[in-house]
Amino acid sequence: MRIKKDNSMSIEQSKDNNLERDVSQEQKMGSDQEYETYSEQETFELGYEFAKGLKPGDSISLEGDLGTGKTAFTKGIAAGLGVTQHITSPTFTLVNTYNGEKILHHFDVYRVNDPDELFAIGWEEYFSYEAVTVVEWGDLVPDILPENTIHIRFSRLDGSSYEGRRIIIER
């Protein structure tokens, strides 16, 4: 695996230095982190490691163009939370809820034209201290996200293969 962190160390190298500790320590420190992944599997694995530092009540906004890895990352988060169900992006249903060791609410707001559509389905109730909530395309509804939302930005790497991604976690 070749996930690069802060352009200085690949996750392959970092595994020798305990990536799990590295990702969760940075989450607690409140610093921004930047990673590069080179496949859907690496993006999934980064999401999995990221999930280890999450607790019920956390909300995450996934932001970036189509095909940049938001759903793959969410699948990793779900696996890290102990969800065993198949994860799909709820593009037309708006939200899917999964039960694992922790509850996961997974929103996709790409097709939402008006935030009132979200309030009509009980948007605020999904951001409880009983579940982790992931919002794909959260940058489309920034005014209604909880105050302490973790923003994760996905982009394609310049001059890289189609699979190369830059993932920036902002706290």
Summary of the structure (lengths in Angstrom):
residues: 171
radius of gyration: 15.3
end to end distance: 25.6
largest distance: 48.1
contacts: 534
relative contact order: 0.20
helix: 33%
strand: 26%
